[in-house]
Amino acid sequence: MFGIYDRSGRLGTGEVLGRLLKTWNQQETNKYCGHCGRHVLALRPATPRLRNLLWTVLTLGAWSVVWLIQSRRRPGWRCAQCGRQVV
């Protein structure tokens, strides 16, 4: 009857939750991949900011050292197409 009520085009609950978790666990941007020769979607793991902020407050700032080390050791951006590191 109406296109908005068509269930075939909708995402299921599991798919929606999966996409939300994926979004929360990684960062996305556009970067140039030398291997692919074009601008592509680049991904990298996200830092758990809320958890780190909570621990920093609870430990009166001592956790900020761990947070800084975690942010420096995080792997760089990777091409979503070929998986190689991009600049």
Stockholm file with secondary structure:
# STOCKHOLM 1.0

chainA/1-87         MFGIYDRSGRLGTGEVLGRLLKTWNQQETNKYCGHCGRHVLALRPATPRLRNLLWTVLTLGAWSVVWLIQSRRRPGWRCAQCGRQVV
#=GR chainA/1-87 SS CCGGGCGGGSCCHHHHHHHHHHHHHEEEEEEEETTTTEEEEEEEECCCHHHHHHHHHHTTTTHHHHHHHHHHHSCCCEETTTCCBCC
#=GC SS_cons        CCGGGCGGGSCCHHHHHHHHHHHHHEEEEEEEETTTTEEEEEEEECCCHHHHHHHHHHTTTTHHHHHHHHHHHSCCCEETTTCCBCC
//
